[in-house]
Amino acid sequence: MDLKELKELHDKAYNYNTITRERAADDTVFYYVTQWDDNLLGDTELQYRGEFNVLRKAGRQIMADLRANPIQVDFDPKAGTREDGADLLDGLYLSDDRVNTTQEAYDNASNEAVVCGVGAWELYTEYESNRAGNENQVIRRRPVYEANSNCFWDPNAKRLDKSDAMYVSILTAYSYEAYEELYEDMTGEEWEGNNMDSFADPEESYAFPWAIGKNESVYVVTFYCKKKVKDKVLTLVDPMGEPLTLRESDLSEVMDDMIDMGFEIESEREIERWEVRKYIASGSEILNGEEDEDGERQGDVIAGECIPVVPTYGERAFVEGEEHYEGVTRLAKDPQRLRNFQMSYLADIVSRSPRPKPILHPEDVQGFEHMFEAGADNHYPYVYMNRTDANGQPLDNKMVGVMPEQQVPQALMLSMQESRAAVDDVANVGLPNDIMDVDLSGKAVSALQQRLDQQSIVYQQNLKHAKRRDAEIYASMATVVYDAPREVTLTMADGSRKKESIMSSVQDAETGELVVLNDLTNMEFDVFADIGPSYSSKKEQTIEQIQNMIASAAQTGDQALVKLLVLKQAALVDGVAFDDVRDYANKQLLLMGVREPETEEDQQVMQQAQQQAEQPDPMMLAAMAEQGKAEAAMVEAQTKMQVAQFKAQTDQQKVQVDQFRAQTDRFAVQVDAQEAGANIDYKRSQEMGQKIENIQKAQSPFRAQA
């Protein structure tokens, strides 16, 4: 792109929606500078012109809402992209968000969007140096001041985040001395001071005045444009057989060296990609970039594939194909002007109207006129009047009348109330009457906060789109910037920070191959943004919830849960000289297995705990010995008790055996007695039988003889 084409594109953007930009510029002056510098009130005859600003309070409320509800950005890996890459990019993004210039860029853009309807900031890369002399490229942001008047977008861009814009130009005014330094820094040559185009020159057809007059500023444009370029993706194989995929444009200067080192081209394919160029130009020449064959500079190719400028809007709409935007000032200007006029008119009435004065005859106060003079020096407790005139005739000594006060018009008082209500209708957040009720419940306060946010929700939503676009640009630039091994600082969602190495090569223990860790160069991400309270607000709510849970757990008697919740609460509390308590709570939660080790320090704590479990310290051994003694004494006591119990049981069993034996012996005696009796009876029966047998034998011969 040459200078002529750049100027033509700039003029198209400069001439687009001029009326909207002029109105927005008037809004900015009205809000920040003066509310009387316009044609409507410039010709009034008021002696006093005051500003009774009701609008500023509403603007501050919306700005406070934007800061109290920060935008949370989350990177989500696309297909084929690892989750750890998204976590790495989240940490890098939050770290760069903490930089002062970034915070200033956000605040300036949101303030301008609230006041006049549009603001913007710019992303750029620079080299940071440390004391060791190492230089790393980093991503930074800077404000675009007065974006309404200095930032001009492609007229064909319709999207809210301007992601469809093909170019944008940003104006910066330099004094002649500052431009001379810039020219020498960019070109390496000394500026002669006579090669500056002027709008007044008849041969110039460009609408924008690049330089006006001898003592005015020199305007320099930063011009970004993007276009599609053809490129090739080469798959190279190193001498070890490992594949490497790179773009041909990235290898243009080192391809021969890589071939000499043994790299071979395995395959290639053609692609189309976006290329963004940055031009810094005055009215006479482009100051940056390499010179082409015609001696003209061609700008610089920047990192990423997105134009690194982010707009944010207030209220925005397209009317008949033209973009219109406005902030909180636009609709409040007329009622605010009216209120200023009314209050100033009332002040004029008070300051210029006559005070009530008695109307007297001259002869009544002749000789005592000094007593009736008005002013701060009149301290007379009373004043004199003449009883007689110069001829000795008595005077009437009655007032002729009293000078009347100027009456305040009734219409003025009524219209003042209406003007205040008119400003409130379009600018005030509408606080409810019970805002001072100290007995409001938590739910009522939450509902009240939601009600207050309704006035600023449009600005919050538009800022959310801007932050999402900012994250997309950041991700596109990060894949180019973080392409070499280095150590970076990551910021977590809770504000804690940790060090991480990117693009570091390690050998896989299983395969033996080299693996690159934390490589962003070939990753792609989706970006999501949400509006929510800050981390500190969430933390306060969590602490309050934990306090309620502790009370509930204490009522149920679950002491283990109470201990866990108390430690968790201590880990979240911030306070003066409270770090040691918080560290102790985090360590205990780690040892209890409630949270996983996240840092190297956490891993060291876990290793020490494991080592202590395997090799207890002397104090632990002494405690264990004392515990062994106590356990041995307890076992001995238990043994003696068991012996005593066993002896008692044995004695009881012995008594029972003796009783059984005694009973058995008694049974045996009875048996023996019964047996002896039976024997006697048997013997008696035998003897009786024998006697009978003998008698029978004695009688048998006689029977035979008969």
KOLROKOL-253745 format. One record per residue (C-alpha): x, z, y; residue number from 1. Coordinates in Angstrom, 2 decimals. Each point is the difference from the previous one (the first is absolute). Example, Ala and Ser with C-alpha at 12.3 -4.5 7.8 and 13.67 -1.06 7.14 Angstrom:
BEGIN
- 12.30  7.80  -4.50  1
- 1.37  -0.66  3.44  2
# end
This chain:
BEGIN
- 0.00  0.00  0.00  1
- 1.38  -0.95  3.42  2
- -0.65  1.70  3.33  3
- -2.67  -2.47  1.08  4
- -2.12  0.57  -3.09  5
- 0.44  3.75  0.32  6
- -1.27  -0.07  3.59  7
- -3.00  -2.13  -0.92  8
- -1.05  2.40  -2.75  9
- 0.53  2.97  2.29  10
- -2.20  -1.58  2.68  11
- -2.81  -0.57  -2.48  12
- 0.03  3.66  -0.94  13
- 0.45  1.07  3.64  14
- -3.04  -1.96  1.20  15
- -2.23  1.17  -2.87  16
- -2.72  2.61  0.83  17
- 1.46  0.57  3.46  18
- -3.18  1.63  1.30  19
- 0.03  2.63  -2.76  20
- 3.63  0.83  0.70  21
- -0.61  0.32  3.74  22
- -2.92  2.36  -0.58  23
- 2.04  2.06  -2.45  24
- 2.83  0.20  2.56  25
- -2.48  1.29  2.60  26
- -1.19  2.59  -2.53  27
- 3.56  1.25  -0.43  28
- 0.51  0.38  3.74  29
- -3.39  1.70  0.35  30
- 0.74  2.49  -2.79  31
- 3.63  0.87  0.81  32
- 0.70  -0.88  3.65  33
- -2.96  0.05  2.39  34
- -3.78  -0.31  -0.10  35
- -0.28  -1.25  3.58  36
- 2.26  -3.05  -0.07  37
- -2.66  -2.68  -0.34  38
- -2.30  -2.12  2.11  39
- -3.14  2.03  -0.66  40
- 1.04  3.14  1.86  41
- 2.83  -1.32  2.13  42
- -2.17  -0.58  3.08  43
- -1.86  3.32  0.05  44
- 0.17  2.13  3.16  45
- 0.52  3.27  -1.81  46
- 2.54  2.29  1.61  47
- 0.72  1.70  -3.32  48
- 0.51  -1.92  -3.26  49
- 0.37  2.23  -3.01  50
- 0.16  -0.60  -3.74  51
- -2.29  2.18  -2.10  52
- 1.18  -1.30  -3.34  53
- -2.45  0.48  -2.84  54
- 1.40  -2.95  -1.95  55
- 3.45  1.47  -0.68  56
- -1.41  2.80  -2.17  57
- -1.72  -2.48  -2.31  58
- 3.17  -2.09  -0.29  59
- 2.06  3.05  -0.88  60
- -2.52  1.01  -2.66  61
- 0.21  -3.38  -1.74  62
- 3.79  0.00  0.20  63
- 0.04  3.50  -1.49  64
- -2.27  -1.15  -2.84  65
- 2.39  -2.84  -0.82  66
- 2.90  2.45  -0.28  67
- -1.98  2.63  -1.89  68
- -1.10  -2.53  -2.65  69
- 3.15  -1.95  -0.88  70
- -0.12  -3.13  -2.11  71
- 1.22  0.47  -3.57  72
- 1.75  -3.13  -1.35  73
- 0.46  -0.54  -3.72  74
- 1.99  -2.75  -1.71  75
- -1.44  -1.17  -3.31  76
- 2.17  -2.13  -2.32  77
- -1.26  -3.43  -0.88  78
- 0.09  -1.32  -3.56  79
- 3.54  0.09  -1.35  80
- 1.19  2.49  2.62  81
- 0.99  3.44  -1.18  82
- -1.76  3.12  1.25  83
- 3.29  1.64  0.99  84
- 0.57  -2.79  2.51  85
- -3.25  0.91  1.76  86
- 1.02  3.67  0.13  87
- 3.37  -0.99  1.42  88
- -1.61  -2.14  2.70  89
- -2.46  2.80  0.84  90
- 2.92  2.36  0.61  91
- 1.94  -2.52  2.10  92
- -3.05  -0.80  2.11  93
- -0.75  3.65  0.73  94
- 3.65  0.62  0.90  95
- 0.02  -2.81  2.55  96
- -3.36  1.21  1.34  97
- 1.70  3.23  1.12  98
- 2.40  -1.78  2.38  99
- -0.65  0.76  3.67  100
- -0.27  -3.62  1.09  101
- -2.56  -0.61  -2.73  102
- -2.14  2.91  1.14  103
- 0.26  -1.23  3.59  104
- -1.01  -3.51  -1.08  105
- -3.10  1.29  -1.83  106
- -1.05  2.29  2.86  107
- 0.49  -2.62  2.70  108
- -1.96  -2.64  -1.92  109
- -2.92  2.31  -0.82  110
- -0.16  1.29  3.59  111
- -0.15  -3.52  1.40  112
- -2.66  -0.97  -2.55  113
- -2.15  2.96  1.09  114
- 0.43  -0.73  3.72  115
- -0.15  -3.79  0.29  116
- -0.81  -1.21  -3.52  117
- 3.32  -1.24  -1.45  118
- 3.47  1.31  -0.78  119
- 2.90  -1.12  -2.18  120
- 3.38  0.91  -1.46  121
- 2.90  -1.99  -1.44  122
- 2.08  0.47  -3.16  123
- 3.65  -0.97  -0.01  124
- 3.20  0.57  -1.94  125
- 3.25  1.47  1.22  126
- 3.25  1.37  -1.39  127
- 0.52  3.72  0.05  128
- 3.56  1.34  -0.16  129
- 1.23  3.35  -1.19  130
- 3.26  1.79  0.69  131
- 1.63  -1.54  -3.06  132
- -0.56  -3.47  1.41  133
- -2.54  -1.11  -2.60  134
- -2.75  -2.21  1.36  135
- -3.41  -0.39  -1.58  136
- -2.90  -2.08  1.20  137
- -3.18  1.96  0.69  138
- -3.53  -0.78  1.17  139
- -1.11  1.38  3.35  140
- -2.99  -0.33  2.37  141
- -0.21  -0.20  3.77  142
- -2.95  0.00  2.40  143
- -1.38  -3.11  1.63  144
- -0.85  1.39  3.42  145
- -3.10  -1.43  1.68  146
- -0.78  -2.14  -3.01  147
- -3.08  -1.34  1.78  148
- 2.18  -1.58  2.69  149
- 3.22  -0.65  -1.92  150
- -0.93  -0.93  -3.58  151
- -1.60  -3.42  -0.58  152
- -1.25  -1.07  -3.42  153
- -0.66  -3.37  -1.55  154
- -3.49  -0.96  1.32  155
- -0.98  -1.18  -3.49  156
- 0.50  3.46  -1.52  157
- -3.35  1.68  -0.65  158
- 0.77  2.93  -2.31  159
- 0.05  3.53  1.29  160
- 3.61  0.58  -1.09  161
- 1.14  -3.50  1.11  162
- 1.41  -0.69  -3.45  163
- -1.20  -3.62  0.39  164
- 1.99  -0.57  3.22  165
- 2.73  -2.62  -0.09  166
- 1.82  1.31  3.07  167
- 0.04  2.74  2.60  168
- 1.95  0.44  3.22  169
- 0.95  3.28  1.65  170
- 1.08  0.10  3.63  171
- 2.62  2.34  1.43  172
- 0.88  0.16  3.69  173
- 3.68  0.43  0.89  174
- 1.66  0.60  3.31  175
- 2.69  -2.52  0.87  176
- 2.74  2.48  -0.90  177
- -1.61  0.84  -3.34  178
- -0.54  -3.67  -0.80  179
- 3.63  -0.71  0.75  180
- 1.05  2.60  -2.60  181
- -2.51  -1.37  -2.52  182
- 1.21  -3.56  0.52  183
- 3.64  0.94  -0.51  184
- -0.86  2.11  -3.08  185
- -2.07  -2.75  -1.63  186
- 2.13  -3.05  0.82  187
- 3.46  1.44  0.58  188
- 0.15  -1.83  3.32  189
- -0.31  1.11  3.59  190
- -3.26  -0.79  1.75  191
- 0.51  -2.05  3.13  192
- -3.30  1.00  1.55  193
- -1.27  -3.47  0.84  194
- -1.31  -1.29  -3.33  195
- -3.44  1.63  0.11  196
- -3.21  -2.00  0.11  197
- -2.50  0.98  2.64  198
- -3.74  -0.45  0.00  199
- 0.21  -1.32  3.55  200
- 2.02  -3.05  -1.03  201
- -2.20  -3.11  0.16  202
- 1.45  -1.52  -3.17  203
- -1.16  2.96  -2.08  204
- -3.40  -0.38  -1.67  205
- -0.02  3.33  -1.80  206
- -2.64  2.54  0.93  207
- 2.09  3.12  -0.38  208
- 2.35  0.95  2.87  209
- 3.29  0.69  -1.77  210
- 1.68  1.05  3.26  211
- -1.68  0.62  3.36  212
- 2.06  0.29  3.12  213
- 3.53  1.17  0.47  214
- -0.61  3.74  -0.12  215
- -2.60  0.07  -2.77  216
- 0.38  0.55  -3.74  217
- 1.26  -2.50  -2.54  218
- -2.41  -0.39  -2.91  219
- 1.41  -0.31  -3.49  220
- -2.18  -0.81  -2.99  221
- 0.46  1.17  -3.56  222
- -1.69  -2.72  -2.00  223
- -0.81  0.29  -3.71  224
- -1.27  -2.97  -1.97  225
- -0.43  -0.60  -3.69  226
- -0.22  -3.15  -2.06  227
- 0.11  -1.00  -3.62  228
- 3.32  -1.24  -1.31  229
- 0.97  -1.44  -3.35  230
- 2.49  1.89  -2.09  231
- 1.27  0.24  -3.57  232
- 0.08  2.95  -2.34  233
- 3.14  -0.12  -2.14  234
- 0.47  1.89  -3.24  235
- 3.71  0.72  -0.41  236
- 1.80  1.40  -3.04  237
- 3.05  2.18  0.55  238
- 3.07  -0.06  -2.28  239
- -1.54  2.83  -2.06  240
- -3.13  -2.05  -0.65  241
- -2.29  2.01  2.29  242
- -2.57  -2.07  1.96  243
- -0.27  0.30  3.79  244
- -2.83  -1.55  2.08  245
- 0.73  -0.83  3.66  246
- -1.15  -2.42  2.70  247
- 2.24  -2.92  0.76  248
- -0.18  0.77  3.74  249
- 1.50  3.43  -0.66  250
- 2.90  -1.52  -1.93  251
- 0.97  -2.75  2.40  252
- 3.17  1.76  1.15  253
- 1.07  1.57  -3.31  254
- -1.04  -2.58  -2.59  255
- 3.48  -1.48  -0.38  256
- 1.53  3.46  -0.45  257
- -2.56  0.91  -2.65  258
- 0.69  -3.21  -1.93  259
- 3.70  0.80  0.10  260
- -0.75  3.48  -1.36  261
- -1.67  -1.51  -3.05  262
- -3.70  -0.03  0.98  263
- -1.96  -2.92  -1.41  264
- -3.33  -1.44  1.17  265
- -2.44  0.29  -2.87  266
- -3.17  -1.28  1.71  267
- -1.52  -0.69  3.40  268
- -3.45  -0.51  1.47  269
- -1.29  -0.98  3.44  270
- -2.16  2.39  2.04  271
- -1.53  0.26  3.45  272
- 0.41  3.19  2.00  273
- -0.51  1.29  3.53  274
- 2.98  0.21  2.33  275
- -0.17  1.93  3.27  276
- 2.33  -0.83  2.89  277
- 0.63  2.07  3.09  278
- 0.84  -1.63  3.33  279
- 1.13  1.80  3.15  280
- -0.36  -2.33  2.95  281
- -0.11  -0.07  3.76  282
- -1.52  -2.75  2.07  283
- 3.12  -2.12  -0.33  284
- 1.39  0.44  -3.54  285
- -0.19  1.69  -3.39  286
- 2.56  2.79  -0.13  287
- 0.36  0.82  -3.71  288
- 0.79  -1.80  -3.24  289
- 2.37  -2.73  -1.10  290
- 0.28  -3.21  1.94  291
- -1.21  -3.23  -1.59  292
- 1.47  -3.47  0.36  293
- -1.53  -0.35  3.46  294
- 1.52  3.26  1.17  295
- -3.28  1.91  0.06  296
- -0.34  3.41  -1.58  297
- -2.50  0.28  -2.85  298
- -0.74  3.70  -0.07  299
- 0.55  2.36  -2.93  300
- -1.74  0.33  -3.35  301
- -1.28  3.54  -0.37  302
- -0.61  2.11  -3.10  303
- -3.31  -0.40  -1.75  304
- -2.74  -2.61  0.05  305
- -2.30  1.58  2.62  306
- 0.00  -0.05  3.80  307
- 1.19  3.56  0.74  308
- -2.48  0.81  2.77  309
- -3.08  2.15  -0.65  310
- -3.03  0.12  2.34  311
- -2.63  2.73  0.09  312
- -3.33  -0.33  1.79  313
- -2.71  2.12  1.53  314
- -3.34  -1.81  -0.11  315
- 0.44  -3.68  -0.81  316
- -2.28  -3.00  -0.43  317
- 0.00  -3.79  0.20  318
- -2.46  -1.43  2.53  319
- -0.41  -3.77  0.08  320
- 3.28  -0.43  -1.82  321
- 2.04  2.17  2.37  322
- 1.43  3.39  -0.80  323
- -1.25  2.94  2.07  324
- 1.13  3.60  -0.21  325
- -0.50  3.18  1.99  326
- 0.72  3.71  -0.14  327
- -1.83  3.10  1.06  328
- 0.57  -0.82  3.69  329
- -2.03  -3.20  0.30  330
- -3.55  1.37  -0.21  331
- 0.84  3.23  1.81  332
- 1.44  -1.65  3.12  333
- -3.24  -0.57  1.92  334
- -1.48  3.50  -0.48  335
- 3.46  1.49  0.70  336
- 0.28  -1.99  3.25  337
- -3.47  1.13  1.01  338
- 0.84  3.62  -0.71  339
- 3.21  -0.22  2.04  340
- -1.93  -1.51  2.92  341
- -2.73  2.64  -0.17  342
- 2.37  2.95  -0.22  343
- 2.14  -1.42  2.81  344
- -3.11  -0.55  2.16  345
- -1.04  3.59  -0.65  346
- 3.47  1.17  1.03  347
- -0.31  -2.06  3.18  348
- -3.33  1.68  0.78  349
- 1.55  3.42  -0.46  350
- 3.11  -0.75  2.06  351
- -1.54  -2.03  2.85  352
- -3.47  1.49  0.52  353
- -0.41  2.40  2.97  354
- -0.29  3.71  -0.65  355
- -3.01  1.98  1.29  356
- 0.63  0.90  3.71  357
- -2.17  1.72  2.61  358
- -1.14  -2.05  2.99  359
- 0.43  2.09  3.18  360
- -0.20  -0.49  3.81  361
- 3.43  -0.30  1.68  362
- -0.66  2.94  2.31  363
- -0.69  2.20  -3.06  364
- 3.63  -0.17  -1.16  365
- 1.75  -0.80  3.25  366
- 3.31  1.84  -0.06  367
- -0.30  0.79  -3.70  368
- 0.36  -3.53  -1.42  369
- 3.16  0.95  -1.91  370
- -2.01  2.44  -2.09  371
- -2.25  -2.80  -1.28  372
- 2.80  -2.36  -1.02  373
- 0.03  -0.85  -3.74  374
- 3.15  0.36  -2.05  375
- 2.04  2.29  -2.16  376
- 1.35  1.90  3.05  377
- -3.41  1.22  1.10  378
- 0.01  3.63  -1.21  379
- -2.31  1.56  2.58  380
- -2.35  2.51  -1.59  381
- -2.62  -0.92  2.61  382
- -0.28  -2.24  3.05  383
- -1.26  0.50  3.55  384
- -2.78  -1.73  1.86  385
- -0.87  0.22  3.72  386
- -3.06  1.96  1.06  387
- -0.23  -1.61  3.46  388
- 1.02  -3.29  1.48  389
- 2.37  -0.46  2.92  390
- -2.81  0.81  2.49  391
- -0.83  3.25  -1.76  392
- -3.20  -1.28  -1.50  393
- -0.72  1.27  -3.54  394
- 0.48  -2.45  -2.87  395
- -2.37  -0.60  -2.85  396
- 2.80  0.29  -2.66  397
- -1.88  -1.91  -2.62  398
- 1.42  -2.82  -2.16  399
- -1.39  -3.39  0.73  400
- 0.45  -0.89  -3.71  401
- 2.49  -0.40  -2.88  402
- 1.94  -3.13  -0.95  403
- -1.36  -1.05  -3.45  404
- 2.17  -0.60  -3.11  405
- 0.18  -3.45  -1.51  406
- -2.28  -0.10  -3.00  407
- 1.27  -1.24  -3.38  408
- -2.22  -2.92  -1.05  409
- -2.13  0.90  -2.99  410
- 0.65  -3.42  -1.53  411
- 3.73  0.78  0.02  412
- -0.43  3.14  -2.07  413
- -2.27  -1.73  -2.50  414
- 2.28  -3.01  -0.35  415
- 3.04  2.25  -0.54  416
- -1.64  1.46  -3.08  417
- -0.87  -3.45  -1.26  418
- 3.53  -1.33  0.57  419
- 1.51  2.85  -2.02  420
- -2.47  -0.67  -2.81  421
- 0.82  -3.72  0.15  422
- 3.71  0.71  -0.49  423
- -0.77  2.36  -2.87  424
- -2.19  -2.59  -1.70  425
- 2.83  -2.50  -0.35  426
- 3.11  2.19  -0.10  427
- -0.72  3.59  -0.94  428
- 0.31  1.18  -3.60  429
- -3.29  1.87  0.25  430
- 0.81  3.63  -0.84  431
- -2.99  1.89  -1.37  432
- -1.34  3.06  1.83  433
- 1.02  2.39  -2.80  434
- 3.66  -0.94  0.14  435
- 0.92  3.54  1.03  436
- -1.90  1.68  -2.82  437
- 2.61  2.20  -1.69  438
- -2.23  0.47  -3.06  439
- 0.07  -3.64  -1.02  440
- 0.60  -0.43  -3.71  441
- 2.72  -2.17  -1.45  442
- -2.51  -2.70  -0.88  443
- -1.37  0.04  3.53  444
- 3.49  -0.36  1.47  445
- 0.71  -2.92  -2.35  446
- -3.26  -1.68  1.00  447
- 0.86  0.61  3.66  448
- 3.39  -1.63  -0.44  449
- -1.61  -3.04  -1.58  450
- -2.34  -0.22  2.96  451
- 2.89  0.12  2.45  452
- 1.81  -2.75  -1.92  453
- -2.90  -2.44  0.45  454
- 1.15  -0.88  3.52  455
- 3.45  -0.99  -1.24  456
- -0.83  -1.50  -3.41  457
- 0.31  -3.60  1.24  458
- 3.46  0.68  1.38  459
- 1.00  1.78  -3.22  460
- -1.17  -2.89  -2.17  461
- 1.85  -2.57  2.10  462
- 3.16  2.13  -0.06  463
- -0.36  0.17  -3.79  464
- 0.11  -3.81  -0.18  465
- 3.05  0.02  2.27  466
- 1.84  2.52  -2.19  467
- -0.83  -1.97  -3.14  468
- 1.47  -3.13  1.63  469
- 3.03  2.03  1.08  470
- 0.56  1.06  -3.62  471
- -0.29  -3.61  -1.21  472
- 2.65  -1.09  2.50  473
- 2.17  2.97  -0.95  474
- -0.20  -0.84  -3.71  475
- 0.90  -3.63  0.70  476
- 3.03  1.04  2.06  477
- 1.07  2.75  -2.43  478
- 0.51  -2.45  -2.88  479
- 2.69  -1.67  2.14  480
- 1.47  3.00  1.81  481
- 0.46  2.26  -3.05  482
- 1.90  -2.53  -2.07  483
- 3.31  1.85  -0.48  484
- 0.97  3.31  -1.63  485
- -0.38  2.94  2.35  486
- -1.42  3.50  0.23  487
- -3.28  0.37  1.87  488
- -2.19  2.92  1.04  489
- -3.56  0.10  -1.32  490
- -2.77  2.05  1.58  491
- -2.75  1.38  -2.21  492
- -3.65  0.42  0.98  493
- 0.52  3.73  0.54  494
- 2.83  -0.62  2.46  495
- 2.83  0.91  -2.38  496
- 2.97  -2.37  -0.21  497
- 2.38  -1.04  -2.72  498
- 2.92  -2.39  -0.49  499
- -0.27  -3.03  -2.26  500
- 2.39  -2.80  -0.96  501
- -1.25  -3.57  0.07  502
- 1.42  -3.13  -1.62  503
- 2.26  2.13  -2.19  504
- 1.08  -1.45  -3.37  505
- 0.05  2.16  -3.12  506
- 0.62  -0.86  -3.62  507
- -2.90  0.30  -2.41  508
- 1.02  2.43  -2.75  509
- -1.98  -1.89  -2.65  510
- 0.68  -3.65  0.83  511
- 3.29  0.38  1.86  512
- -1.28  -2.34  2.76  513
- 0.33  0.68  3.72  514
- -3.29  0.97  1.65  515
- -0.56  0.03  3.77  516
- -1.99  3.03  1.14  517
- -2.32  0.04  3.02  518
- 0.19  -3.73  0.59  519
- -2.54  -1.14  2.64  520
- 1.22  -3.56  0.35  521
- -2.32  -1.50  -2.61  522
- -3.00  2.29  0.45  523
- -3.36  -0.72  1.61  524
- -2.56  2.55  1.16  525
- -3.58  0.32  1.11  526
- -0.56  2.29  2.98  527
- -2.91  2.37  0.50  528
- -0.74  2.23  2.98  529
- -2.38  2.93  0.37  530
- -1.00  2.25  2.89  531
- 0.28  3.69  -0.68  532
- 1.12  3.33  1.33  533
- 3.68  0.74  0.26  534
- 1.89  1.69  -2.80  535
- 0.09  3.26  1.97  536
- -3.81  0.01  0.32  537
- -0.41  -0.67  -3.70  538
- 2.46  2.78  -0.77  539
- -1.96  2.50  2.10  540
- -3.19  -0.93  -1.84  541
- 1.78  0.37  -3.34  542
- 1.31  3.46  0.94  543
- -3.51  1.09  0.95  544
- -1.38  -1.30  -3.30  545
- 2.74  1.79  -1.96  546
- -0.85  3.25  1.81  547
- -3.62  -0.32  -1.14  548
- 1.13  -0.77  -3.55  549
- 2.25  3.09  -0.04  550
- -2.99  2.18  0.91  551
- -2.11  -1.60  -2.74  552
- 2.75  0.34  -2.61  553
- 0.56  3.66  0.94  554
- -3.68  0.72  -0.60  555
- 0.18  -1.52  -3.48  556
- 3.13  2.01  -0.82  557
- 2.16  -3.04  -0.77  558
- 3.33  1.37  1.24  559
- 2.00  -2.99  -1.27  560
- -2.08  -2.37  2.15  561
- 0.27  2.35  2.99  562
- 3.81  0.00  -0.30  563
- 0.07  -3.79  -0.27  564
- -2.22  -0.46  3.08  565
- 1.98  2.52  2.07  566
- 3.24  -1.86  -0.79  567
- -1.63  -3.31  0.87  568
- -1.23  1.40  3.31  569
- 3.47  1.36  0.82  570
- 1.49  -3.43  -0.77  571
- -2.29  -1.60  2.60  572
- 0.32  2.53  2.82  573
- 2.30  -0.80  2.94  574
- 1.32  2.75  2.23  575
- 2.98  1.49  1.76  576
- 2.70  1.15  -2.47  577
- -2.31  -0.93  -2.89  578
- 2.20  -2.53  -1.77  579
- 1.35  2.49  -2.53  580
- -3.52  1.04  -1.07  581
- -1.12  -3.60  -0.27  582
- 3.06  -0.95  -2.04  583
- -0.59  2.94  -2.33  584
- -3.63  -1.04  -0.52  585
- 0.99  -3.60  -0.72  586
- 2.64  1.17  -2.47  587
- -2.47  2.23  -1.84  588
- -2.56  -2.82  -0.18  589
- 2.72  -2.23  -1.42  590
- 1.01  2.54  -2.63  591
- -3.63  0.59  -0.92  592
- -0.44  -3.71  -0.67  593
- -2.63  -0.44  2.73  594
- 1.95  -2.72  1.76  595
- 2.52  -2.54  -1.22  596
- 3.60  -0.09  1.27  597
- 0.22  -2.49  2.86  598
- 3.48  0.43  1.44  599
- 3.49  0.56  -1.33  600
- -0.28  3.64  1.08  601
- -3.14  0.38  -2.13  602
- 1.81  -1.48  -2.99  603
- 2.89  2.42  0.52  604
- -2.44  2.92  0.05  605
- -1.51  -1.15  -3.30  606
- 3.44  -0.43  -1.58  607
- 1.05  3.48  1.11  608
- -3.19  1.43  -1.47  609
- 0.68  -1.72  -3.31  610
- 3.60  1.22  -0.03  611
- -1.09  3.53  0.74  612
- -2.47  -0.22  -2.85  613
- 2.80  -1.11  -2.36  614
- 2.69  2.34  1.35  615
- -1.52  3.10  1.58  616
- 2.06  1.80  2.59  617
- 1.43  3.55  -0.53  618
- -2.89  1.59  1.82  619
- -2.35  -1.85  -2.26  620
- 2.02  1.09  -3.06  621
- -0.04  3.62  1.17  622
- -3.69  -0.23  0.54  623
- -0.40  -1.56  -3.42  624
- 2.14  2.82  -1.53  625
- -2.09  2.64  1.68  626
- -3.06  -1.83  -1.16  627
- 1.48  -0.04  -3.58  628
- 0.62  3.74  0.15  629
- -3.51  0.59  1.15  630
- -1.33  -2.25  -2.71  631
- 2.19  1.80  -2.65  632
- -1.24  3.40  1.14  633
- -3.50  -1.29  -0.14  634
- 0.56  -1.37  -3.52  635
- 1.52  3.35  -1.11  636
- -2.94  1.90  1.40  637
- -2.37  -2.42  -1.65  638
- 1.93  0.41  -3.30  639
- -0.16  3.80  0.12  640
- -3.65  -0.20  0.76  641
- -0.53  -2.36  -2.88  642
- 2.02  2.36  -2.35  643
- -2.08  2.96  1.11  644
- -3.15  -1.97  -0.52  645
- 1.25  -1.14  -3.43  646
- 0.93  3.58  -1.01  647
- -3.40  1.26  1.09  648
- -1.63  -2.77  -1.97  649
- 2.25  0.84  -3.04  650
- -0.80  3.68  0.19  651
- -3.66  -0.77  0.16  652
- 0.31  -2.36  -2.95  653
- 1.96  2.73  -1.93  654
- -2.78  2.50  0.60  655
- -2.48  -2.51  -1.25  656
- 2.15  -0.61  -3.13  657
- 0.27  3.75  -0.67  658
- -3.71  0.36  0.35  659
- -0.47  -2.89  -2.41  660
- 2.45  1.55  -2.46  661
- -1.77  3.33  0.17  662
- -3.31  -1.64  -0.64  663
- 1.55  -2.03  -2.83  664
- 1.44  3.14  -1.59  665
- -3.40  1.65  0.22  666
- -1.52  -2.99  -1.71  667
- 2.72  0.18  -2.70  668
- -0.72  3.70  -0.70  669
- -3.65  -0.79  -0.28  670
- 0.80  -2.83  -2.39  671
- 2.26  2.20  -2.08  672
- -2.71  2.64  -0.14  673
- -2.55  -2.52  -1.01  674
- 2.45  -1.39  -2.58  675
- 0.70  3.48  -1.43  676
- -3.70  0.66  -0.25  677
- -0.49  -3.30  -1.74  678
- 2.79  0.84  -2.44  679
- -1.57  3.38  -0.76  680
- -3.32  -1.61  -0.56  681
- 1.64  -2.62  -2.19  682
- 1.79  2.59  -2.01  683
- -3.21  1.98  -0.37  684
- -1.82  -3.08  -1.15  685
- 2.75  -0.77  -2.47  686
- -0.11  3.53  -1.32  687
- -3.78  -0.16  -0.25  688
- 0.25  -3.31  -1.79  689
- 2.54  1.41  -2.37  690
- -2.23  2.94  -0.76  691
- -2.91  -2.24  -0.70  692
- 2.14  -2.22  -2.17  693
- 1.23  3.02  -1.92  694
- -3.54  1.22  -0.55  695
- -1.01  -3.41  -1.25  696
- 2.89  -0.10  -2.40  697
- -0.89  3.42  -1.24  698
- -3.54  -1.05  -0.73  699
- 0.77  -3.34  -1.63  700
- 0.80  1.23  -3.69  701
- -3.19  1.80  -0.24  702
- -1.82  -3.18  1.02  703
- 1.84  -1.88  -2.73  704
- -0.93  2.50  -2.72  705
- -3.63  -0.03  0.93  706
# end
